[in-house]
Amino acid sequence: MKDSSTLTHFLKICEEEIDENAAVVQKIKLPKINNSNVNVFLKREDLIHATISGNKWRKLKYNLIEALINRKSTLLTFGGAYSNHIHATASACKIFGLKTIGIIRGEEHLPLNPTLKFAAECGMQIFYVDRTTYRNKNKESFITELHNRFGDFYLVPEGGTNNLAVKGCTEIINNINIKYDYILSACGTGGTISGLIAGLNGDKNIIGVPVLKGADFLNNDIDNLVKQYSYETFTNWHLNFDFHFGGYAKITKELIFFINQFEEINNIKLDPIYTGKLLFAVQTLINDNHFKENSTILVLHTGGLQGNMGMKNKMDKLLS
Ligand SMILES: *Cc1c(COP(=O)(O)O)cnc(C)c1O
């Protein structure tokens, strides 16, 4: 197949399976607002696909094209045992006809948790590495070892973040049919917000809410990702480090109550790892008069609801 027919094939599957137009913008209400001089909208990236959720589709899209055009039959990637990226990648590779290998941090636990069970059912081959080895995931020597073991593959880094992921995330801001002043996203690796920054090209105010504790390194990582893609740096963005709730996947009662109230009011589900913390941050910042009067705030629902299955026990325990 020539590149053009590979691309035609890719687009045909996209047309049947993926609905980027479903990522509509909706007005939302936050549970406890003391101050009604701003409007808040949610961009529903979570509706693009049922199992290649939200920003993970944006990050995978051009990587899948690259893998297919380069005649790779296998895609290899990394993640934690509950990772949205692992879940989405397994699903995408099944749909687009690639074999997948998932290198998972930590030991095997049987039965498989819902994330890994789904990934395995999609055909992902799962291998576990201990936490020390996992830290080498970006090192050349470790990648060479993986090639010696698994042969040829297309590599997608942890969280799916690379230059092609940034390219995909620049498309999040296409077709937004409202005027807005601020755009906010939860941050893990920073790939998604880098796409927003690059795509907006100096326009709007962009705010990232890291969900990890001690994520200062993200300022640098994001600058580098943006520079690599745009050959430019921008200053119309910042990170707010106040809403990690103790660290990655750490939750509090207050957060879970907030998520439940938000769902009751808006009939939209959030996850406690990313979007719950983000919307909680938005509510707090509005009440602290962080935003200019009469401004419009656009918040990204980046998906990730599959993770709720893995968080269920933790949430139930907290509330019991
Ligand atoms: C992965 C993920 C993020 C973080 O995206 P990055 O590009 O790694 O910053 C945000 N929200 C959800 C729901 C995710 O699954």
The ligand as an SDF file (V2000), in Angstrom:
LIG
                    3D

 15 15  0  0  0  0  0  0  0  0999 V2000
   -4.1610   11.4560   30.4440 C   0  0  0  0  0  0  0  0  0  0  0  0
   -5.2100   12.3730   30.9050 C   0  0  0  0  0  0  0  0  0  0  0  0
   -4.9640   13.7340   31.1620 C   0  0  0  0  0  0  0  0  0  0  0  0
   -3.5800   14.3100   31.1260 C   0  0  0  0  0  0  0  0  0  0  0  0
   -3.1180   14.5620   29.8430 O   0  0  0  0  0  0  0  0  0  0  0  0
   -1.6080   14.9740   29.6060 P   0  0  0  0  0  0  0  0  0  0  0  0
   -1.5240   15.1980   28.1670 O   0  0  0  0  0  0  0  0  0  0  0  0
   -0.7660   13.7900   30.0430 O   0  0  0  0  0  0  0  0  0  0  0  0
   -1.2990   16.1620   30.4410 O   0  0  0  0  0  0  0  0  0  0  0  0
   -6.0200   14.5430   31.5160 C   0  0  0  0  0  0  0  0  0  0  0  0
   -7.2700   14.0500   31.6330 N   0  0  0  0  0  0  0  0  0  0  0  0
   -7.5390   12.7500   31.4260 C   0  0  0  0  0  0  0  0  0  0  0  0
   -8.9270   12.2790   31.6230 C   0  0  0  0  0  0  0  0  0  0  0  0
   -6.5240   11.8700   31.0580 C   0  0  0  0  0  0  0  0  0  0  0  0
   -6.8130   10.5820   30.8640 O   0  0  0  0  0  0  0  0  0  0  0  0
  1  2  1  0
  2  3  1  0
  2 14  2  0
  3  4  1  0
  3 10  2  0
  4  5  1  0
  5  6  1  0
  6  7  2  0
  6  8  1  0
  6  9  1  0
 10 11  1  0
 11 12  2  0
 12 13  1  0
 12 14  1  0
 14 15  1  0
M  END
$$$$
